[in-house]
Amino acid sequence: MWKDFFYFSKGERSAILILALLIVFVQIAIWTVDYWQPLLPDKLTGLRARREALAAFRDSLSEKDVSGQRFSYADRSRKYPSSQKYGELTAFNPNTADSAKLVSLGLRPYVARNIQKYRQKGGVFRKIEDFARIYGVDPATYARLKPFIRLSSENSASAGGFSSLPGLTRANSNIGLFQNTLAPDARDGVIASEGSLPANVQVGMNGKSAAQYGSLVMDVNKVDTAMLQQLKGVGAASANRIVQYRNSLGGFYSTHQLEEIKGLYPETLSRIKSLLKVDTAQITRINANKASLERLKSHPYISFYQAKVIVELRKARSGIKNINELAEFKEFSSADIDRLRWYLVF
């Protein structure tokens, strides 16, 4: 009876043989991909481009140590030889020192990155002891660097009421004049007018003063990621999220919309809202009577069912005259109508 389980017809035997040969062929192709893949024309395959991108990505996962040799993240836990030289120790400010400076002091590259990430998220070293709390700074390293840590007076400015703007220094500043310039234009976190700081007010935006950077108040519908990163607490990732969400919306009509972006810290939002204004003339609007279903539902504020209602309604009525016609349908709440007024034209 057991033979019945192992009996195959002629057609089944042929299929098994072909399948086995196919498996062997695929395995050999995988093993020899480095030899035959470069021979394929670029027009017929994207493997070459993917391979080059993968190689570039792998290269990015390695870093140069102070001796110029590359090492991977897997080598992160290795111990530096005690005889390795890092150069002469000099005074440094952990709030402003760049990666090259930190690595030259003997810190591992990933520790220097941790310090930068801490600063990008709004962290400030107010006491020398705060440096020891960084992940990767062991007690021996902290003891070696402690005598060389220098914290400038503006790092503790928040204790004196200077925390409203990052890096605002006591020297060469007129606080009363600054407050009179900024406060009247602030309405619910939206700056209505351009406004700029007086020449004698220095703003710590990556070391740039108001005169160097131009107007302090940025138009969130015009700025790029590089300009956004000048704001304290806004790193590359946060700036990219803001710009990408702005592009998907077509523009902001209020700085409160920044609260809809995932990954932005509440303290960062509260800090940068007063430094941003919104020019609603920059909003890119969608023609609801002409846009396709795909274009409509790609907007963050329009669901598939809402887009379908718009398409069916404009067919039935030979066009939609105004947005209030959408309020007749249960798919659109009053909140939906209020915010879509900024993005739909008829």
C-alpha positions as CSV (number, residue, x, y, z in Angstrom):
1,M,0.0,0.0,0.0
2,W,2.9,2.4,0.7
3,K,3.9,2.1,-2.9
4,D,0.8,4.0,-3.9
5,F,2.2,7.1,-2.2
6,F,5.4,7.0,-4.2
7,Y,3.9,6.0,-7.6
8,F,4.0,8.8,-10.2
9,S,2.6,8.8,-13.7
10,K,4.9,9.6,-16.6
11,G,3.5,13.2,-16.7
12,E,4.1,13.7,-13.0
13,R,7.7,12.3,-13.2
14,S,8.4,14.8,-16.0
15,A,7.0,17.7,-14.0
16,I,9.1,16.7,-11.0
17,L,12.2,16.5,-13.1
18,I,11.5,19.9,-14.7
19,L,10.9,21.5,-11.3
20,A,14.1,20.0,-9.8
21,L,16.1,21.3,-12.8
22,L,14.5,24.8,-12.4
23,I,15.4,24.9,-8.7
24,V,19.0,24.0,-9.5
25,F,19.2,26.6,-12.2
26,V,17.8,29.3,-10.0
27,Q,20.3,28.4,-7.2
28,I,23.2,28.5,-9.6
29,A,22.0,31.8,-11.0
30,I,21.9,33.2,-7.4
31,W,25.4,32.0,-6.7
32,T,26.9,33.4,-9.9
33,V,24.9,36.7,-10.0
34,D,28.1,38.8,-9.7
35,Y,29.4,37.2,-12.9
36,W,26.5,37.4,-15.3
37,Q,24.5,40.4,-13.9
38,P,27.0,43.1,-15.3
39,L,26.6,41.6,-18.8
40,L,22.9,42.4,-18.9
41,P,21.9,45.6,-20.7
42,D,20.7,48.5,-18.5
43,K,17.5,48.9,-20.6
44,L,16.3,45.4,-19.8
45,T,17.0,45.3,-16.0
46,G,17.3,47.7,-13.1
47,L,19.4,45.2,-11.1
48,R,22.6,47.1,-11.9
49,A,21.3,50.4,-10.5
50,R,19.9,48.6,-7.5
51,R,23.3,46.9,-6.9
52,E,25.1,50.2,-7.1
53,A,22.6,51.8,-4.7
54,L,23.1,48.8,-2.3
55,A,26.9,49.2,-2.5
56,A,26.6,52.9,-1.7
57,F,24.3,52.1,1.2
58,R,26.8,49.6,2.6
59,D,29.5,52.2,2.3
60,S,27.4,54.6,4.3
61,L,27.2,52.1,7.1
62,S,30.9,52.5,7.7
63,E,32.7,55.4,9.1
64,K,36.3,56.6,9.3
65,D,37.9,56.6,12.6
66,V,40.5,59.2,13.5
67,S,43.3,57.2,11.8
68,G,41.5,57.3,8.5
69,Q,40.6,53.6,8.4
70,R,37.0,52.5,7.8
71,F,35.1,50.3,10.2
72,S,31.6,49.1,10.3
73,Y,28.9,49.3,12.9
74,A,29.7,45.7,13.9
75,D,33.1,47.0,15.1
76,R,31.5,49.6,17.3
77,S,32.1,47.7,20.5
78,R,35.9,47.3,19.8
79,K,38.2,48.9,22.3
80,Y,40.6,51.5,21.0
81,P,44.2,50.7,21.8
82,S,45.5,52.7,24.8
83,S,48.4,53.8,22.7
84,Q,46.2,55.3,19.9
85,K,46.7,59.1,19.7
86,Y,43.7,61.4,19.3
87,G,45.6,64.7,19.1
88,E,46.0,67.3,21.8
89,L,43.0,67.8,24.0
90,T,41.6,71.3,23.8
91,A,38.7,73.1,25.3
92,F,35.3,72.5,23.6
93,N,31.7,73.4,24.0
94,P,29.4,70.3,23.6
95,N,26.6,72.6,22.5
96,T,28.4,73.8,19.5
97,A,31.2,71.4,18.6
98,D,30.9,69.6,15.3
99,S,31.5,65.9,14.7
100,A,35.1,66.4,13.6
101,K,35.9,68.2,16.8
102,L,34.2,65.6,19.0
103,V,35.9,62.7,17.2
104,S,39.3,64.4,17.5
105,L,38.8,64.4,21.3
106,G,38.7,60.6,21.3
107,L,35.0,60.1,21.2
108,R,33.7,57.4,18.9
109,P,31.8,58.5,15.8
110,Y,28.5,57.0,17.0
111,V,28.9,59.0,20.3
112,A,29.5,62.2,18.4
113,R,26.3,61.4,16.4
114,N,24.4,60.8,19.7
115,I,25.4,64.3,20.8
116,Q,24.3,65.8,17.6
117,K,20.9,64.0,17.8
118,Y,20.5,65.2,21.3
119,R,21.1,68.8,20.2
120,Q,18.8,68.5,17.2
121,K,15.9,67.4,19.4
122,G,16.3,70.6,21.5
123,G,18.7,69.2,24.1
124,V,21.1,71.6,25.8
125,F,24.1,70.9,28.0
126,R,23.5,73.4,30.9
127,K,25.8,71.7,33.3
128,I,29.1,69.9,32.8
129,E,27.6,66.8,34.4
130,D,25.0,66.6,31.6
131,F,27.8,65.4,29.2
132,A,28.2,62.2,31.2
133,R,24.5,61.3,30.5
134,I,25.1,60.9,26.7
135,Y,24.9,57.2,25.7
136,G,28.4,55.9,24.9
137,V,30.3,58.3,27.2
138,D,31.8,56.0,29.7
139,P,33.2,57.2,33.1
140,A,36.8,57.1,31.9
141,T,36.1,59.2,28.9
142,Y,34.0,61.7,30.9
143,A,36.8,62.0,33.5
144,R,39.4,62.6,30.7
145,L,37.3,65.3,28.9
146,K,35.7,67.0,31.9
147,P,38.5,69.5,32.5
148,F,38.2,70.7,28.9
149,I,34.4,71.2,28.8
150,R,33.4,74.9,28.5
151,L,29.8,76.0,28.6
152,S,29.0,79.5,27.5
153,S,26.6,81.7,29.5
154,E,23.9,81.6,26.9
155,N,23.5,77.8,27.4
156,S,21.8,78.6,30.7
157,A,19.8,81.5,29.3
158,S,16.5,79.9,30.0
159,A,17.1,80.4,33.7
160,G,17.0,84.2,33.1
161,G,13.9,84.2,30.9
162,F,15.7,83.9,27.5
163,S,14.2,80.5,26.5
164,S,11.6,82.0,24.1
165,L,14.2,81.9,21.3
166,P,17.2,79.5,21.1
167,G,20.6,81.1,21.5
168,L,19.3,84.6,22.4
169,T,22.3,86.2,24.2
170,R,22.3,88.8,26.9
171,A,25.2,90.7,25.4
172,N,24.4,93.2,22.7
173,S,20.6,92.7,23.0
174,N,17.6,94.7,23.8
175,I,14.9,92.4,25.2
176,G,12.2,95.0,25.5
177,L,12.6,96.1,21.9
178,F,12.6,92.5,20.8
179,Q,9.4,91.7,22.7
180,N,7.7,94.8,21.2
181,T,8.7,93.7,17.8
182,L,7.4,90.1,18.0
183,A,4.5,90.1,20.4
184,P,1.9,92.3,18.5
185,D,2.1,90.1,15.4
186,A,1.5,86.8,17.2
187,R,-2.0,85.3,16.9
188,D,-2.6,81.7,17.9
189,G,0.9,80.7,16.8
190,V,0.6,82.3,13.4
191,I,2.8,85.3,12.5
192,A,0.8,87.6,10.3
193,S,3.5,89.9,9.1
194,E,7.1,89.4,8.1
195,G,8.8,91.3,10.9
196,S,12.5,91.1,11.7
197,L,14.7,91.5,14.7
198,P,16.5,94.7,15.5
199,A,20.1,94.8,14.5
200,N,21.3,94.7,18.1
201,V,19.4,91.4,18.9
202,Q,21.5,88.4,18.2
203,V,19.7,85.1,17.4
204,G,21.5,81.8,17.8
205,M,20.3,80.1,14.6
206,N,23.4,78.0,14.0
207,G,25.6,81.0,14.8
208,K,23.7,83.4,12.4
209,S,22.4,86.8,13.6
210,A,19.2,88.3,12.3
211,A,21.2,90.5,10.0
212,Q,23.1,87.5,8.6
213,Y,20.0,85.3,8.1
214,G,17.5,87.9,7.1
215,S,14.1,88.0,8.5
216,L,13.5,85.9,11.6
217,V,10.0,85.0,10.7
218,M,9.9,82.3,8.0
219,D,7.0,81.6,5.6
220,V,6.4,77.9,6.1
221,N,4.9,77.7,2.6
222,K,8.2,78.9,1.1
223,V,11.1,77.6,3.2
224,D,13.1,74.6,2.3
225,T,14.6,71.9,4.5
226,A,17.9,73.8,4.9
227,M,16.2,76.9,6.3
228,L,13.9,74.9,8.6
229,Q,17.0,73.2,10.1
230,Q,18.2,76.6,11.3
231,L,15.4,76.5,13.9
232,K,16.4,74.9,17.2
233,G,15.1,71.4,17.6
234,V,14.4,70.9,13.9
235,G,16.7,68.3,12.4
236,A,16.9,66.9,8.9
237,A,14.2,64.3,9.5
238,S,11.8,66.8,11.0
239,A,12.4,69.3,8.2
240,N,11.8,66.6,5.6
241,R,8.5,65.7,7.3
242,I,7.3,69.3,7.3
243,V,8.2,69.8,3.6
244,Q,6.7,66.5,2.5
245,Y,3.4,67.1,4.3
246,R,3.3,70.7,3.0
247,N,3.7,69.3,-0.6
248,S,1.0,66.7,-0.1
249,L,-1.4,69.3,1.2
250,G,-0.5,71.9,-1.3
251,G,0.5,74.3,1.4
252,F,-0.5,75.3,4.9
253,Y,-3.2,77.7,5.9
254,S,-2.3,77.7,9.6
255,T,0.8,76.7,11.6
256,H,-1.6,74.5,13.7
257,Q,-1.5,72.0,10.9
258,L,2.1,71.2,11.9
259,E,0.5,69.3,14.8
260,E,-0.8,66.8,12.3
261,I,2.8,65.7,11.4
262,K,3.9,62.6,13.2
263,G,7.3,62.7,14.8
264,L,7.5,66.3,15.8
265,Y,7.9,66.9,19.5
266,P,5.3,69.1,21.2
267,E,8.0,71.3,22.7
268,T,9.6,71.8,19.3
269,L,6.2,72.8,17.8
270,S,5.5,75.3,20.5
271,R,8.9,76.8,20.0
272,I,8.9,77.1,16.2
273,K,5.2,78.2,15.7
274,S,6.1,81.7,16.9
275,L,8.9,81.8,14.3
276,L,6.7,80.9,11.3
277,K,4.1,82.7,9.3
278,V,1.7,81.4,6.6
279,D,1.1,83.0,3.3
280,T,-2.1,81.4,2.0
281,A,-1.6,82.8,-1.5
282,Q,1.1,80.0,-1.9
283,I,-1.5,77.2,-1.5
284,T,-1.9,75.0,-4.5
285,R,-5.6,74.4,-5.0
286,I,-7.4,71.5,-6.7
287,N,-10.1,72.1,-9.3
288,A,-12.8,69.8,-8.0
289,N,-14.7,69.8,-11.3
290,K,-11.7,68.6,-13.3
291,A,-9.4,66.6,-11.0
292,S,-9.5,62.8,-11.3
293,L,-10.6,60.5,-8.6
294,E,-7.0,59.5,-8.0
295,R,-5.9,63.1,-7.7
296,L,-8.6,63.9,-5.2
297,K,-8.1,61.0,-2.9
298,S,-4.4,61.6,-2.8
299,H,-5.0,64.7,-0.8
300,P,-4.5,64.1,3.0
301,Y,-7.9,65.6,3.8
302,I,-10.0,63.7,1.2
303,S,-10.9,60.1,1.6
304,F,-11.8,57.7,-1.2
305,Y,-15.5,57.9,-0.4
306,Q,-15.4,61.7,-0.3
307,A,-13.5,61.8,-3.6
308,K,-16.2,59.5,-5.1
309,V,-18.9,61.8,-3.9
310,I,-17.2,64.8,-5.6
311,V,-16.9,62.9,-8.9
312,E,-20.4,61.6,-8.9
313,L,-21.9,64.9,-7.8
314,R,-20.2,66.9,-10.6
315,K,-21.4,64.4,-13.1
316,A,-25.0,64.6,-11.9
317,R,-25.1,68.4,-11.7
318,S,-22.8,69.1,-14.7
319,G,-20.3,70.7,-12.3
320,I,-20.2,71.8,-8.6
321,K,-20.8,75.5,-8.0
322,N,-19.4,75.9,-4.5
323,I,-18.1,73.8,-1.6
324,N,-21.4,74.1,0.4
325,E,-23.0,71.6,-2.0
326,L,-20.7,68.9,-0.5
327,A,-22.1,69.7,3.0
328,E,-25.4,68.0,1.9
329,F,-23.7,64.6,2.1
330,K,-22.9,62.6,5.3
331,E,-19.4,61.9,4.1
332,F,-18.4,65.5,4.8
333,S,-18.5,66.9,8.3
334,S,-18.5,70.7,9.0
335,A,-14.8,70.4,10.0
336,D,-14.1,68.7,6.6
337,I,-15.8,71.6,4.8
338,D,-13.9,74.2,6.8
339,R,-10.5,72.9,6.0
340,L,-11.3,71.9,2.4
341,R,-12.3,75.5,1.6
342,W,-8.5,76.2,1.4
343,Y,-7.8,73.5,-1.1
344,L,-10.7,73.1,-3.5
345,V,-11.8,75.5,-6.2
346,F,-14.9,75.1,-8.5
